[in-house]
Amino acid sequence: MLEAGGSAVDAAQIAVRVLEDDEVFNAGVGGAVDESGLVMTDAAIFRGDDLGYGACGAVAGIRNPVDLARAILDDGKHCLLVGPGALDFARKKGVRLVDPRALEVDPSKARWWYASASDGPPLEPEVGDTVGAVALDLQGSIAAATSTGGLLGKYAGRVGDSPIAGAGTYARNDWGGISATGHGETILKTVLGFQALQDLRLRAAEAPATVLFEALEQARAQVGGRGGLIAIRPSGQAAWARNTPHMGVAWIRRGGAVESTF
């Protein structure tokens, strides 16, 4: 799409939609269930040329939350819609809704969590697999998108970092674009996406992976949670870092083949 002249915001949206449709990831189909047993999702998309931003939080029954985020972005009146109001907006805009139970593909996760919580405080296993994409188009515009099912067993109504501008998702053409995964409360409290992108700008001579890793480690030192970041600079240089055991990343440059690492 990008090589054909398509926009960064379209490319980021479509990349995230593909990942939402894959039940391996904690986003869309296969999202983590909350304490009520429902898959409640968050998503955001950020357009770097004009700071356009659309996001949704704590929504149930949205097949592709990134599409709802895009509808909110294109509507332009508000930036973030949550809960039942976001669902009403989705219906008006023709965003695909499904039975919320259709998004749950691993009931054993819910059973395990409820069993573990029955005799004491709820356990909070490290469940990641938030998905994201950053893109730079031929016109020099940058976009970022993020989508997640959040923490397994989270309180009903909890909204994580993914749909919050500057925390889990951020883009501006003169700085770059960034998407985060990991412990949402850590990312929220440290406004990690904005901070890491600013660090990349101010420390342009340093290896970007080192800059991102140090941002993650600083957040961990302050709050305690771990995570990962993918980013793209205005030059087109892609970068990523994690302080978690694993984080899958794939990328493609103009005229090249898809590359990936875990």
Secondary structure, 3 states (H helix, E strand, C coil): CCCCCCCHHHHHHHHHHHHHCCCCCCCCCCCCECCCCCEEEEEEEEECCCCEEEEEEEEECECCHHHHHHHHHHHCCCCEEEHHHHHHHHHHHCCCECCHHHHCCCHHHHHHHHHHHCCCCCCCCCCCCCEEEEEECCCCCEEEEEEECCCCCCCCCCCCCCCCECCCEEEECCCEEEEEEECHHHHHHCCHHHHHHHHHHHCCCCCHHHHHHHHHHHHHHHHCCCEEEEEECCCCCEEEEECCCCCCEEECCCCCCCEEEC
